[in-house]
Amino acid sequence: MEKQQKQEQIDFCKGVFAQAESLVLASLTGLKSSEVADLRKKARASSVSLRVVKNTLAQIASDGTGAAVLKDDMVGPTVMAWSVKDPVSPAKIVVDFKKIVDAFNFRAGFIAGRRLDVEGIKALANMPSLDESRAQLLGLLGAVPSRLLAQIQAPSSHVVGVLQAKIDKEKEVV
């Protein structure tokens, strides 16, 4: 690799480390090309980017960024999975892919400058995605006025029920 190509990859990695909401390091060792293509397709569908990187260049690029906590994990063939939109998506992609392809291994990740081990990545993958969180928040915001309205209307509906019962009872007596 020429010096210019190395510098381009370092600059690329610096950009990724600066923009990524979260990042996961994994290994493609032992995977078939069809499995790698499937991983790339699933990542693309979830707005997750994947790229195989040269460890020494990624380590150099990580200096002074939140990804510096991953230096020791950048060994062997490494693929980075990251997202600039949703911090949960890269973890979801790698954990779900691991369930399908046992030979796939992920090593570590980072979010907000903190290193995540394998268990941390699994925990992150179990969190709702950004879109799911938004939907839950909108549902919650819509539920509050509905519940308030129901509470306001409840006494009047009880009064109507009592009056109707009284009317029905008087009809039986007559």
C-alpha positions as a Python dict, from the first residue, in 0.01 Angstrom:
ca = {
    (1, 'M'): (0, 0, 0),
    (2, 'E'): (139, 337, -99),
    (3, 'K'): (180, 622, 146),
    (4, 'Q'): (-103, 820, -14),
    (5, 'Q'): (-342, 522, 16),
    (6, 'K'): (-244, 475, 379),
    (7, 'Q'): (-312, 842, 451),
    (8, 'E'): (-650, 818, 277),
    (9, 'Q'): (-747, 521, 495),
    (10, 'I'): (-630, 700, 810),
    (11, 'D'): (-835, 1007, 713),
    (12, 'F'): (-1135, 788, 638),
    (13, 'C'): (-1110, 614, 975),
    (14, 'K'): (-1071, 947, 1157),
    (15, 'G'): (-1389, 1067, 989),
    (16, 'V'): (-1572, 751, 1090),
    (17, 'F'): (-1451, 773, 1450),
    (18, 'A'): (-1555, 1139, 1470),
    (19, 'Q'): (-1904, 1093, 1320),
    (20, 'A'): (-2010, 748, 1436),
    (21, 'E'): (-2274, 728, 1707),
    (22, 'S'): (-2147, 378, 1783),
    (23, 'L'): (-1903, 133, 1632),
    (24, 'V'): (-1850, -242, 1657),
    (25, 'L'): (-1537, -437, 1562),
    (26, 'A'): (-1580, -787, 1424),
    (27, 'S'): (-1390, -1055, 1239),
    (28, 'L'): (-1486, -1204, 902),
    (29, 'T'): (-1246, -1495, 944),
    (30, 'G'): (-1411, -1825, 855),
    (31, 'L'): (-1706, -1671, 672),
    (32, 'K'): (-1807, -1762, 319),
    (33, 'S'): (-1835, -1485, 64),
    (34, 'S'): (-2213, -1541, 47),
    (35, 'E'): (-2235, -1487, 425),
    (36, 'V'): (-2031, -1167, 401),
    (37, 'A'): (-2260, -1048, 120),
    (38, 'D'): (-2562, -1126, 339),
    (39, 'L'): (-2411, -930, 628),
    (40, 'R'): (-2347, -632, 400),
    (41, 'K'): (-2705, -645, 268),
    (42, 'K'): (-2851, -651, 620),
    (43, 'A'): (-2624, -368, 729),
    (44, 'R'): (-2718, -155, 428),
    (45, 'A'): (-3088, -210, 499),
    (46, 'S'): (-3037, -76, 853),
    (47, 'S'): (-2822, 224, 753),
    (48, 'V'): (-2514, 61, 901),
    (49, 'S'): (-2182, 94, 720),
    (50, 'L'): (-1927, -186, 704),
    (51, 'R'): (-1564, -166, 606),
    (52, 'V'): (-1260, -390, 641),
    (53, 'V'): (-973, -187, 784),
    (54, 'K'): (-602, -230, 831),
    (55, 'N'): (-547, -243, 1206),
    (56, 'T'): (-231, -35, 1226),
    (57, 'L'): (-387, 245, 1023),
    (58, 'A'): (-709, 232, 1227),
    (59, 'Q'): (-505, 248, 1547),
    (60, 'I'): (-322, 556, 1422),
    (61, 'A'): (-653, 714, 1322),
    (62, 'S'): (-809, 642, 1662),
    (63, 'D'): (-559, 863, 1846),
    (64, 'G'): (-741, 1158, 1996),
    (65, 'T'): (-1090, 1016, 1931),
    (66, 'G'): (-1338, 816, 2135),
    (67, 'A'): (-1232, 505, 1944),
    (68, 'A'): (-891, 510, 2113),
    (69, 'V'): (-1043, 274, 2372),
    (70, 'L'): (-1052, 7, 2098),
    (71, 'K'): (-681, 7, 2012),
    (72, 'D'): (-613, -322, 2189),
    (73, 'D'): (-908, -485, 2010),
    (74, 'M'): (-777, -401, 1664),
    (75, 'V'): (-600, -730, 1596),
    (76, 'G'): (-640, -980, 1318),
    (77, 'P'): (-873, -926, 1023),
    (78, 'T'): (-1107, -649, 1136),
    (79, 'V'): (-1430, -516, 998),
    (80, 'M'): (-1590, -204, 1142),
    (81, 'A'): (-1967, -167, 1161),
    (82, 'W'): (-2090, 182, 1243),
    (83, 'S'): (-2384, 415, 1214),
    (84, 'V'): (-2403, 792, 1214),
    (85, 'K'): (-2780, 791, 1271),
    (86, 'D'): (-2871, 518, 1519),
    (87, 'P'): (-2633, 403, 1794),
    (88, 'V'): (-2817, 72, 1842),
    (89, 'S'): (-2819, -49, 1480),
    (90, 'P'): (-2456, -174, 1449),
    (91, 'A'): (-2494, -380, 1767),
    (92, 'K'): (-2828, -522, 1649),
    (93, 'I'): (-2681, -618, 1312),
    (94, 'V'): (-2380, -804, 1452),
    (95, 'V'): (-2572, -978, 1731),
    (96, 'D'): (-2849, -1089, 1494),
    (97, 'F'): (-2595, -1206, 1237),
    (98, 'K'): (-2409, -1403, 1506),
    (99, 'K'): (-2734, -1590, 1576),
    (100, 'I'): (-2751, -1695, 1211),
    (101, 'V'): (-2380, -1757, 1141),
    (102, 'D'): (-2195, -1914, 1432),
    (103, 'A'): (-1850, -1855, 1275),
    (104, 'F'): (-1902, -1478, 1290),
    (105, 'N'): (-1738, -1312, 1590),
    (106, 'F'): (-1753, -958, 1718),
    (107, 'R'): (-1492, -834, 1963),
    (108, 'A'): (-1569, -494, 2104),
    (109, 'G'): (-1740, -168, 2036),
    (110, 'F'): (-1772, 185, 2157),
    (111, 'I'): (-2048, 433, 2217),
    (112, 'A'): (-1996, 787, 2348),
    (113, 'G'): (-1626, 720, 2403),
    (114, 'R'): (-1688, 415, 2621),
    (115, 'R'): (-1563, 69, 2530),
    (116, 'L'): (-1817, -211, 2511),
    (117, 'D'): (-1722, -575, 2552),
    (118, 'V'): (-1922, -858, 2392),
    (119, 'E'): (-2182, -852, 2671),
    (120, 'G'): (-2212, -475, 2643),
    (121, 'I'): (-2276, -506, 2270),
    (122, 'K'): (-2545, -767, 2336),
    (123, 'A'): (-2707, -538, 2593),
    (124, 'L'): (-2697, -247, 2349),
    (125, 'A'): (-2856, -466, 2081),
    (126, 'N'): (-3150, -536, 2313),
    (127, 'M'): (-3230, -166, 2344),
    (128, 'P'): (-3493, -18, 2115),
    (129, 'S'): (-3363, 149, 1801),
    (130, 'L'): (-3397, 522, 1747),
    (131, 'D'): (-3714, 478, 1539),
    (132, 'E'): (-3865, 242, 1798),
    (133, 'S'): (-3783, 490, 2076),
    (134, 'R'): (-3949, 770, 1882),
    (135, 'A'): (-4260, 558, 1826),
    (136, 'Q'): (-4276, 471, 2197),
    (137, 'L'): (-4239, 837, 2291),
    (138, 'L'): (-4512, 945, 2049),
    (139, 'G'): (-4738, 670, 2183),
    (140, 'L'): (-4673, 786, 2537),
    (141, 'L'): (-4738, 1149, 2448),
    (142, 'G'): (-5064, 1051, 2279),
    (143, 'A'): (-5172, 833, 2570),
    (144, 'V'): (-5147, 1108, 2831),
    (145, 'P'): (-5422, 1331, 2685),
    (146, 'S'): (-5640, 1025, 2620),
    (147, 'R'): (-5611, 911, 2981),
    (148, 'L'): (-5672, 1262, 3109),
    (149, 'L'): (-5984, 1295, 2898),
    (150, 'A'): (-6107, 956, 3019),
    (151, 'Q'): (-6057, 1065, 3381),
    (152, 'I'): (-6243, 1391, 3320),
    (153, 'Q'): (-6533, 1210, 3153),
    (154, 'A'): (-6552, 928, 3407),
    (155, 'P'): (-6760, 1109, 3674),
    (156, 'S'): (-7020, 1223, 3421),
    (157, 'S'): (-7050, 874, 3274),
    (158, 'H'): (-7098, 733, 3625),
    (159, 'V'): (-7374, 986, 3694),
    (160, 'V'): (-7545, 890, 3369),
    (161, 'G'): (-7518, 524, 3465),
    (162, 'V'): (-7673, 587, 3808),
    (163, 'L'): (-7956, 791, 3655),
    (164, 'Q'): (-8023, 520, 3396),
    (165, 'A'): (-8034, 256, 3670),
    (166, 'K'): (-8283, 471, 3867),
    (167, 'I'): (-8503, 513, 3558),
    (168, 'D'): (-8492, 138, 3488),
    (169, 'K'): (-8584, 62, 3851),
    (170, 'E'): (-8879, 305, 3842),
    (171, 'K'): (-9008, 141, 3523),
    (172, 'E'): (-9004, -198, 3698),
    (173, 'V'): (-9202, -63, 3993),
    (174, 'V'): (-9477, 86, 3775),
}
